[in-house]
Amino acid sequence: MSERFASGNLGDIIRIADVATDGAYVDMASEPPAGRVAALPELATAVAALAGGFAGRFARGTRVAILARNGLAFTQSYLALMQAGLVAVPLSWRMPADTIAFMLSDAACKAVLCDAEFAHLLPDGLPRIDLAGDDFAALGRAAPIAPVVPEAGEECEILYTSGSTGRPKGVALDHHGQMWALKRFLAASGDAMERTIIVAPAYHMNGLFFTTVALALGWRAYSLPGFDPRGFLELAAQERCTMLSGIPTMFAMMARESDLIERLDFSSVKSVLIGSAPLTQPLIVRVKDIFPHAEVRNSYGTTECGPAMFGPHPGGLPRPPLALGFPYPDVEWRLEDGSESEGRLVTRTPAVFARYLNLPDVTASRLSDGWYDTGDIVRRDSDGFFHFVGRADDMFVCGGENIYPGEVEKLIERHPAVLQAAVLPASDPIKGAIPIAFVVAAEGAQCDPEDVKRFTLEHGPAYAHPRAVVLLDALPVGGTHKVDRKALEPLAENAARKLGRG
């Protein structure tokens, strides 16, 4: 493994030696219905040539944005920019034009590689390269170059947070830290040649990291330009996929496709990795119902501290169903504002980010001497496994009691008629804030809001029970398929007003 990563460049992770004949990157957005298949040696050659084109066009360290859907052009560009010693800045095309303009300016990008369909979102005057155009094709015909060997601390990418608490923040990441995270994950992954689907958007840490894992291990990876639950399930069955990943909302949406689940064969799926948002036991059960032969694992990571923090227990102990795992070697951690077994997770690893761009005060509030305050409340059990409790920022006080929405959501989703739940606070003149629950019914179930309220009172603390339960056909989701809690805030306030409480 060490020889394959000798350059230390994150763009140089495509496995060439000992690749199984099945190893490939399959762009399902191209040449339907089979997709554009790029064998990994072919992809490696194309990336090296494109890196040569980029190196001839831009000075080392130049920041270049990518505004495109998942696919071959995105992946080639992402890897080639880093191989050329440039800084890749993937941006969400789901953002409005003014936010995209802000991110481009904030990162001081000198050019944008884009899909033509998103060109209208770009500000005037910034050079753009159409990923399906002649200029991009010419760059890809340059003489191949060897990957640049990065200096200590040299940036490889800038990823933007979702902006759920304000404008997106640019997270500066370097080659060394991201390579450390990749190696840690690969060492725990084994040598099985998996067949998998990449559907998380590649402008997000989840999608990017999973892409690098698949390429580094020589897997056959099917890249989808967007998520559709029926299309995902059909592809997983048709291509006999063995390993799947995604976030809880995606799998909750799949669980509603009962007709496909009944007739398709998912016996090939041996593992399912779920991350980027809190996971509940009822959802694990539903995922196991879809993929009965799969081990379902919870995953944890952030843009700022990387995707490789927790893995298997060094003593070989089985991981509890909802556990995040046991800290990898070289992961330092401590729990603050709590007890020895529960508190706010603060961590230091080689993958921790260097800074938020142009935000020194915000950086100082979250980062000190390499220690990053995740803002996540976690619990450590007697075997050393970590469990997610909730976001410190999401916690609210109801009548003097601290309530973590994630804990209430886990409780509600234990109700047999509930598929998904989201809990938000609404202002209350007496209690300060009260919990309001938004619920999606399980497939074919009749969900009674009053019964859900009784269930939470019977099985949880009375102060945390939702004062109102609002039924929805689906929870709103944002660009990374996480629940869009901001979209629910006015609905929560309206529900409280209907109770005469708001």
Secondary structure as UniProt FT lines:
FT   HELIX           3..5
FT   TURN            6..7
FT   TURN            10..11
FT   TURN            17..18
FT   TURN            21..22
FT   STRAND          24..27
FT   TURN            28..29
FT   TURN            32..34
FT   STRAND          36..39
FT   HELIX           40..57
FT   TURN            60..61
FT   STRAND          63..67
FT   HELIX           72..83
FT   TURN            84..85
FT   STRAND          87..90
FT   TURN            93..94
FT   HELIX           97..106
FT   TURN            107..108
FT   STRAND          111..114
FT   HELIX           116..121
FT   TURN            124..125
FT   STRAND          128..130
FT   TURN            131..132
FT   HELIX           134..139
FT   TURN            140..141
FT   TURN            152..153
FT   STRAND          155..160
FT   TURN            164..165
FT   STRAND          170..174
FT   HELIX           175..187
FT   TURN            188..189
FT   STRAND          195..198
FT   TURN            202..203
FT   HELIX           205..217
FT   STRAND          220..223
FT   HELIX           229..238
FT   TURN            239..240
FT   STRAND          243..246
FT   HELIX           248..254
FT   TURN            255..256
FT   HELIX           258..263
FT   TURN            267..268
FT   STRAND          271..274
FT   HELIX           281..290
FT   TURN            292..293
FT   STRAND          295..298
FT   TURN            303..305
FT   STRAND          310..311
FT   TURN            314..315
FT   TURN            321..322
FT   STRAND          325..327
FT   TURN            329..330
FT   STRAND          332..336
FT   STRAND          342..348
FT   TURN            350..351
FT   STRAND          355..356
FT   TURN            357..358
FT   HELIX           360..366
FT   STRAND          367..368
FT   TURN            369..370
FT   STRAND          371..380
FT   TURN            382..383
FT   STRAND          386..391
FT   TURN            392..394
FT   STRAND          396..398
FT   TURN            399..400
FT   STRAND          401..403
FT   HELIX           405..412
FT   TURN            413..414
FT   TURN            416..417
FT   STRAND          418..428
FT   TURN            429..431
FT   STRAND          432..441
FT   TURN            443..444
FT   HELIX           449..459
FT   HELIX           462..464
FT   STRAND          468..471
FT   TURN            479..480
FT   HELIX           485..498
FT   TURN            499..500
//
